[in-house]
Amino acid sequence: MAASSPREIVLVDSPDRVGLIHRITGVLAAHRLNIEANHEFVDTASRHFFFRAEVTSVAGEVAVAALQAELLRVLEGARVRVVRGEPQPIVVCATREPHCLGELLLLDACGELPGRIQAVVSNHDDLRGLVERFGVPFHHVPHEAVSRADHEASFLRAIDRHAPQVVVLARYMRVLSEEFIAHYPQRIINIHHSFLPAFAGASPYRQAFDRGVKLIGATAHFVTAELDAGPIIAQDVIAVDHSHTPERMAQAGRDVEKLVLAKAVRLVLEERVFIHGGRTVVFG
């Protein structure tokens, strides 16, 4: 059986104007590229255009640099990226809770994650056994008895050695500094154990219980300098009732958290997420 042609992903976001689709498809045709899947969207409030296409070549290997340069030339002021549709390296950061990390490790082991986990970095040693069962390197970078700046420097060194495209916070329970976040801008994904913006901060399930809520949820978002305020990638909820204790709510919440984080990681690794101001455009 012949190997399938490598797939490229073409990403464009631009102020909206007449003829954008015509210009894009004209360039793709000139490069003898076949569109296998595409999505487009216009934000009518800001008059901004978003486009994602998966393309394959009918004439051999795609000249990525030339294709990107030609799209930039005809689209005048647009942001354009052309990336190879292949698994991207990721590093996962965790503390002591195993549910989100375990879900990602399992998906990776089964080949169901559009990326490869290069390592897990943690400020505690509790999850080493879980991680090493999957044959993934585990780096313990303790935070005790060191300054925040020194700890973050050591943490970054552990991450950087694996050159990840994306960093995933799988219930990593330390607030990151602005300097740390700037090292991986728009490339750090966090899972928050509540349906943001409600019940942000500490003890969200206790807050939810005290308010008698009937839905609890989880939110995956990009990390920004403002705590729990980054652009949202994915969310989901689950119904609860008066019989749920805070502990049962937390268990139900963990089930939602791991699924929402896995979904967000998939979307980002597949280049389906555009950041537009404080919001996202997500092509499912």
N, C-alpha and C positions, 0 to 999 in steps of 0.2 A: 504494500500500500504506500502510495506517495505521501510524503509529509505535507501537512497543510501549510499554506503560505503564512509567513509572519504577519501579524495584524498590528497596524498602527492606530493610535487614537489621536484624532485631530480635535483640538479644543480652541474655541474662539469666544471671547466676550468683547463687546464693542458697543459704543453708542449706536442706537438703532437708526437705520436709514434705509432708503429704498435700494434694492438690488443686492443686498448682502449674500443671500443664498445663491443667487446667480453667480456672483464673483467667486464664492467658495467652491461651488461645484465645477465652475469653469477651470479653476486651477487643478482640482482633483482629476478632472478628465484629461487635462493636458499632461499630467504625470501618469496617466493610465492607471488610475486607482479606482477600484470598485468599492462603492459604499455598501457595507453589509448591515449596518445599523446606524440610525442617527436620531438625535433629539434636538429640538430647538425651542426656544422660549423667549418671549419679549416681556420684560417687566414694564407694563404700561405706565406705572407711576413715575419711574425714572427714565423711561424710554431707552432701556438698555437691552441688548440682544445677547443671547447665550446659545452656543452651538457645540454639540459633541457628536462625533462620527467615528465609527470603527471602519477602517478601510484596509483593503488588501491590494497588492499590486498584481497586474496581469503581465508584467514585463520584468520580473526579477525583483531584486532588492530595492526598497524605497530609499531614495536619496532624501533623508530626513531634513538635513540642514537646508538643502535647496528648496524643498517643499515649504518649510517654515518661512524662509526668506521671501518666497514668492507670495505667500499668503499675507505676510506683513506688508508687502509692497502694494498689493491691490486693495487691502482693507484699511489702510490709512488711519493709524491711531488705535487700532484694535490690539488687544493682547492675544497672542497666538502661541500655542504650544503643540508640538507634535511629539508624542512619546510612544515607545514600543510597548505593546500590550503583553507584558510578561511579568511574572511574579516579582514583587519589590521586597527588599529587605526591611524588616521591622525589628525594633527592640521593645520589649514589654517591661514596664516598671511596676512593681507590686510591693506590698508591705506584708500583711499577714493573712488576708482573706483570700481563699483559693478559688472562689466560684468563677469570677471573670477570667482570671488567668487560665484556669483549667479548661474552660470552654475554648479559648483561643488555641491552647496547646493541642486539644483534641482535633479541632478543625484543621490545624496545620498538619498534624500527623496523618489525617485522612485525606489530605490533598484538597480540602474544601475551602482553603483560605487563599485568596489571590495574592499571596505574599509568603515570605518565609521568615519565621521567627529565628533571628540570629542569636539572641541571648535574652535572658531575663536578669534585670538588675533590681536589687532590693536592699532596703535599709535594715532588714531583719533576715535571719537565716532560716526562718520557719518553713519556707516553701521550697527549700533546696531539693528535698527528696522527691516532691511532685515533679519539679522541673527536670531533674536528672533522669527520671523514668522515661521521659520523652527524648532523651539524648540531646537536650538543649543546654548550652553553657549557662551556668548560674554564677552571677557575681554578687557577693555580699559586700555592701559598702555601708558599714555602720555609721550612725550619726552621733552616737554618744561621745561625749568628751571632746567634740570638735566644734568649731564655729560653723554657722550655716554656710558661709562663703567657702570654707575649706571642704565641707561635705559636698556641696554642689559641684565644686571643681573636681573632686574625686569621682562623683557620680557621672559627670559629663565625660570624663576620661574613659570610664567603663563603657558608656554608650558609644562614644565616638569611634572606638576601636572596631566597631562593627558597621560603621558607615550606613546607618539606617535611613531609609526614605521617610519613614514615619515612626514616631515614638508614641506608644500607647500606655496610658496610665490605667492599669487594671486594678483600681482601688489602691492606688499609691497615696498614702495618707500624710503627705507633707506638702505644704504650700510652696510652690516654686517662685523664685524671685524673677523680677522682670528681666534680669540679665540672663538667667537660665532659659527663659522662654524665647528671648531674642536669638538664642543659638539655633533654635529650630522653629522659625516663624511659620505659623499656619501649618505646622507639621506635627503638633502634639495633640492627641485625642484623649479626652477625659470622660469617664462615666460618673454621673452624679446620681446619687441614690434618692432622687425625688423628681417630680415633674416640674422642672424649672419654668418660671421663676418662683413658684410656690415652695415654701419650706427650704429655702437655702440655708446653708450654715450647718451647725451641729444638730444632732439628734432629730433628723427629719421625720422618722417614724413616730417618735414620741410627740413631735409637733402635730403630725397628722392624726394620731390617736386622740390627742387633746381637743382637736377641732372636729372630731367625728366624721372624717372624710369618708367617702364611698368609693373613691378611686385613688389608687396610688400608682406611681409610675417611675420611670427612669429616663434620664436625658444624657445623650452623648453629644459632646460639643468640642470645638477647638478651644485650646487653652490660650487665654490672653492675660495681660497684666491685671485686669480686673477680675477678681475671684468669681468663678462660676458664671461669668457673663459673656463668654465667647460665643461665636456663631454656632447655632444648633444644627447638628447633622441628622440625628434620629431620636425619636421618642416613642414610648409606648406606655400603656396603662393596664392595670388589672383591677377588677372589682373586689372590694372588701365590704364587710358589714359590721354591725355592732358587736358581733361575736369575736372579732379579731382583736387579740391583744397586741401590744406593740411588738412582741416577739414574733407572733404569727405574721404580722404585717411585714416585718423585716425579712422573714423567710420568703414570703411571696415577692417582696421587692428584689431579693437577690436573684430569683428566677427571671424577673424582667430585666434586671441590670445586665446579666451575662448575654442575653439575646440582643438587647439594644446595642451594647458595645460591639458585639460581633458584626451586627448589621452595619454599624457606622464604619468599622474598620474595612469591611468589604467595599462599601461605597467609595471611601477615600482611595483605597488601593486600586480600584477600577477607574479612577479619575472621573467619577460621576458627580463630584461636588464642586461648585463654584462659590467662592466667597464674594459677596456683594455688600459692602458696607458692614453692618452688624448682622446681616442675614446670610442665608445660603440659598442657592438654587441647586436642587438635587434631582438628577435624572435617574430614576429607578431602572 
